[in-house]
Amino acid sequence: MSRFQFRSATTCLACLAIAAVSLGDAPQPEDIPFQADCDQSEQRFVQLLPADFQADQSHDVLIAMHGHGSDRWQFVRDARDECRAARDVAAKHHMIYVSPDYRAKTSWMGPKAEADVVQIIRDLKKRHRIGRVFMTGGSMGGTASLTFAALHPDLVAGVASMNGTANLLEYPNFQDAISASFGGTKAVIPDEYKKRSAEYWPEKFTMPVGITTGGQDSLVPPHSVERLAAVLKQLDRKVLLIRRDSGGHQTNYEDGVAILEFVIQHAKPISTTK
């Protein structure tokens, strides 16, 4: 072996060793239990710190809400485009990445799920130096993100909703799950459904909003979120709507990244964000 070949081989081995150490040192998802204030039950969320996390530095947070039938691990492990987009954008911006169960696989952001997410944000601010808090999710998670932002605009710096609904009074699917989460049917407690329907509260969306829809989506039809986006534009709010006319109930990677980058870019700096 020539001297050049030997040095090249040695260099390769050194690089592999460094890569192995780096992989070993990379932050791993933490499955964190907590006792819910609202009913003392044990609940959980997953936290993934950025690779360059520094405890004495401020980091923004991206909270990712799973879809119907999934759990807190969907947006942490799933290879689907929506989940990869959220993870990659969080990593790019050195964000703390959080994915809660928010009460159930069929949550739809009922009152207890809402209370859990408020508690998680409060606890994160005790654990770390937190900058801005962003929210995203797909399907049920996209709905939940809009609902939570409308209920707590003071806590959310930007929201990116993928294939969600903004009107739970008109939404016809998963009614057993939604009524269990909300505490009754829409016929019995219509005010609760209206309260959790983002379309009725456009004035609450003082933060930038990104929305993706599919024109052929029958599982979560796009009409209500598109109406919400139109009203927000009339109010001169920062909003990006990406509609794929031939799309179904999914968001591709590029569109997911686009709406996440949009809300991060247009969010108020930390000095003016509560």
N, C-alpha and C positions, 0 to 999 in steps of 0.2 A: 504494500500500500504506500503510495507517495505521501509526502508530508502534507500536501494540500488535501488529499483525500482523508487523511487521518484527522486533520483539524476540522474538516467539514463534518465528519462523522461525530467527532467530539462535540462540536457546536450543536448538532442536531440532538444529541443525547441530553445536552444541557438544557436546550429549549424544551424538550419533552419533560424534563424534570421540573422546570419552572412551571410549565402548564399544569402538571399534575398537582404541584403545591397550590397553584392558583385555584384549580377546581376544588381542591380539598378545603380551601379557605373561603370559598364563595358562600355567601349567606344562604341558609336553607329555610324553607317555610316553617314557621312556628305555629302550631295548633294551640291556641290560647283559650282556656276556659274562663268564664267569669260568671258571677252570680247576678242574675238580672234583678235590678232594683224593683221592677214593677210586680214581680210575683215570686222572687227568690229562687227561681229555677236555674239550673246550670245551662248556660248557652255557650257558644263557641264562635270564634273567628280565626282566620288564618292571617298571619302577618309575615310579609317578606320585606326585609330591609334591603336598601340598595347596596350594590357591591362596594361602593365607596362611603358607606354610612359612617358619619362622625357624630358622636353623641352630643358634642358641644356646638354643632351646626344645625341650622333650621332646615327641615326637609318638608316639601309638600307631600300630600297624601292623595292617593287614588283609591277610592273604595269601589270595588267591583261587585255587582249584585247578580247572583246566579238566576237561571231561568227555572220555569216550572218543572218540577220533578228532579231537579239537581240539588246540590248542596254547596257548601263553602269551598269545596275543592274544584268545582268546575272551572272557574276563572283562574285557578292556580295551575292546573294540570292539563286541562283539555286542549287538544290540538286544533280545535275549530277556529276559524278566522277571527271571530269576535274576541275570543279569549286571548289569542296570540297578540292581537293588536293592542289590547289593554296592557298586557304584560310588557310588551316591547316599548310602548310609549312611557310607561312608568319607569322602566330601566333607563331609557334614554335621558329622562329628566331627573334621574336620581331621586325618585319619589319612594316613599314608604307605600307599599302595596298591601291592601287589606281586602279580604273577602269574607263577609259574615254569612252565617246561616240565615240571619234575620228571621229566626223563629221556626221556619219549616220549609220543606221542599215545595210546599204549596202556599207560600206566605202572602204574596200580593200586597205587602206593606200594610198590614193591619196595624191596629193600635199598639200591640205588644212588640211587633217587629220595629215599628217606629221608635218606641221607647228604647229598645235594644241598641239601635243605630246611634241615637243621641248619646247613650251611655258609652258606646264604643268610642265615639269621637271625643267625649270628655276624658275617657281613660287614656286615649292616645296622647292627648295634650299633657297628661300627668306623666306618662312614660317618656316622652320625647319632646324635643323642641320642634313644634309643628308650625308650618307656614300656612299655606292654603289647603283646603280640602275640596277635592273634585270627586264627582260620582259618575259611574257608568254602569251599564248592564245591558243584557239582551233579553228580549221577550218580556217575561214577567219582571226580569231585572231592569229592563229599560223602562217599564211602567213604574216600578218601585223607585227608580232614580228620579223620575219626574215628580212623583208623588212627594217624596221626601224633600226635594228642592222647593216645592210649592209650600210645604208645611214649615220648613225651616230655612228660609232664604238667608238668614244670618249666619248659618253654618256652612253653606255651600258656595264655593267660588266659581264653579262651572259644572255643567251637567251634560253628558253625552249619552243619549238614549238610542239604542239600536232595536228597531222592530217592536216597540212598545205601544201601549194605548194611553191616551190622555183623558178618556171618558169611560169610567167604570159603571156609570148609570146605563149607558147604551151597549156596553160590551156584553156579548151573549155567552161566551165560553167559560168553562171552569167555574160555573156558578156554585157548586157545592163547596169547592175549596175556598172561594172568595167569601162566601157567607160564613164559613167556619172561622176564617181569619178576621173578618170585620165584625162578627157577633150577631149576624142576622142577614136576611135577604134584603135586596134592594127595595122590595115592596114594603118591608117592615121598617127599615132604617135608611130611607133614601138620603137623608142628610149626611150620613156617614160615607156613603158612596160618592156623594157630591164633594164632600170635604177632601176625599182622596183622589179626585179627578182633576188633573192639572189644567185641563182645558178651561175650567171655570175660574181659574185664578191667574190669568196672564200677568196681572200687575205684580205678582210675587216674584216673577222671573227677572230680577235685577242683574243676575249673573248671565254670562254667555251660555247659549244652548246649542248643542249639535244634535241632529236627528237624522236617522236613516230609516227608509221605508222601502217596501217592495210592493209594486202595484198589483201583484197577483197573490198577496198574502191574505189567506182566508183564516188562518189561525188567530192572528192579531191584526185585523184590518187597519190600514194606515190612515183612514180619514180623519180621526180625531187629532192625531199628532200633527198632521199636515195643516189642519185648521188652526191649531195652536201656533204653529210656526208662522202662518200668515198673519195672525193677530200680533204676534211679537214683532214682526217686520213693520207693521203699521205703527206700533208703539216705538219704533226706532231702536229696538233692542238688538244686541249682537246675536244673530241666529244663523246657523247653516243647516239647511235641509238638503239631504241627498236622497233623491227618489230614483229607484230603478224600476222603470215601467214594467219590465218583464220579470222582475225579481219576486221571489217568494219570501218565506219566513226565515231570512238569513241576511247577514251583512258580510260583504267580502272584506278581506284584510285591508285593502287600500282605503275603502270608505270608512272603516272603523278607525284607522289611523288618522284620517283626514278630520273627522269630527272631534276626536280627542285633541289633536294638535290645535284645532280652531279654538276650542274653549280654553286651553292653556294659554295660547297666544293672546287672547282677548280678555283674560281674567284680570281683575284689578290687582296691582301689586300688594304685597303683604302689608305695607304701611297704611293702606286704606281698606283692608279686609279685616273684619272682626274675627 
